[in-house]
Amino acid sequence: MTEQQLQKEIIDYLEQNGHYVIKTIRTNKAGVPDLVICTMDSGKFYAIEVKREGKKKNVTKLQQFHLDLINKTGGKAFVADSLYDVIEEGL
């Protein structure tokens, strides 16, 4: 499965569960995670960097910086290489 196909699978799952999802294509900051989510139940902010299966560790330093910053400021950011990763995070 390509990264784009996985992103679509994750987006479809999240939207079917009532979450607000934005897929970032081009942003004013490099390294911003691929998906930005606001949860339906709690309004919590999530961000997901999507990688192809088996490529979870292939996060750039800039991507990791953004993930860490989101986590430090109260959001929840993580890397996913499968829909299972998203479900495991409670989404």
C-alpha positions as CSV (number, residue, x, y, z in Angstrom):
1,M,0.0,0.0,0.0
2,T,1.4,3.4,-0.9
3,E,1.6,6.2,1.6
4,Q,-1.2,8.1,-0.2
5,Q,-3.5,5.0,0.0
6,L,-2.8,4.6,3.7
7,Q,-3.5,8.3,4.3
8,K,-6.9,7.8,2.5
9,E,-7.7,4.7,4.6
10,I,-6.8,6.6,7.8
11,I,-8.8,9.7,6.8
12,D,-11.9,7.6,5.8
13,Y,-11.7,5.8,9.2
14,L,-11.4,9.0,11.2
15,E,-14.2,10.8,9.3
16,Q,-16.5,7.8,9.7
17,N,-15.9,8.1,13.4
18,G,-16.9,11.8,13.4
19,H,-13.5,13.4,13.7
20,Y,-12.5,16.6,11.9
21,V,-9.6,15.8,9.6
22,I,-7.3,18.0,7.5
23,K,-4.7,16.6,5.1
24,T,-1.9,19.0,4.8
25,I,-0.5,19.3,1.3
26,R,1.4,22.5,1.4
27,T,1.9,24.5,4.6
28,N,3.8,27.6,5.6
29,K,6.1,25.3,7.7
30,A,8.2,22.4,6.4
31,G,7.9,19.2,8.4
32,V,4.3,19.6,9.5
33,P,2.6,16.3,10.0
34,D,0.4,14.9,7.1
35,L,-2.9,14.8,9.0
36,V,-4.4,17.2,11.6
37,I,-7.3,16.0,13.6
38,C,-9.7,17.4,16.1
39,T,-11.6,14.7,17.9
40,M,-15.4,14.6,18.1
41,D,-15.7,13.6,21.7
42,S,-13.1,15.7,23.5
43,G,-11.9,18.2,21.0
44,K,-8.4,17.0,21.5
45,F,-5.8,18.0,18.9
46,Y,-3.9,15.1,17.1
47,A,-1.4,15.1,14.3
48,I,-0.2,12.1,12.4
49,E,2.9,11.7,10.2
50,V,2.0,8.9,7.9
51,K,4.7,6.6,6.5
52,R,4.6,3.6,4.3
53,E,4.4,0.3,6.0
54,G,7.7,-0.6,7.6
55,K,9.0,3.0,7.2
56,K,7.9,4.3,10.6
57,K,11.4,5.1,11.6
58,N,12.1,7.2,8.5
59,V,11.1,10.5,10.1
60,T,13.2,13.5,9.3
61,K,14.7,15.6,12.1
62,L,12.3,18.4,11.1
63,Q,9.3,16.1,11.2
64,Q,10.3,14.8,14.6
65,F,10.8,18.4,15.8
66,H,7.2,19.2,14.9
67,L,5.9,16.0,16.5
68,D,7.7,16.7,19.7
69,L,6.5,20.3,19.8
70,I,2.9,19.3,19.4
71,N,3.3,16.7,22.2
72,K,5.0,19.2,24.4
73,T,2.2,21.8,23.9
74,G,-0.6,19.5,24.9
75,G,-1.6,17.8,21.6
76,K,-0.9,14.2,20.6
77,A,1.4,13.6,17.7
78,F,2.7,10.3,16.4
79,V,3.9,8.4,13.4
80,A,1.6,5.8,11.8
81,D,2.5,3.2,9.2
82,S,-0.9,1.4,9.5
83,L,-4.5,2.0,10.5
84,Y,-3.8,-0.1,13.5
85,D,-1.4,2.5,14.8
86,V,-4.2,5.1,14.7
87,I,-6.7,2.8,16.4
88,E,-4.1,1.9,19.1
89,E,-3.7,5.7,19.9
90,G,-7.4,5.8,20.8
91,L,-8.8,7.5,17.7
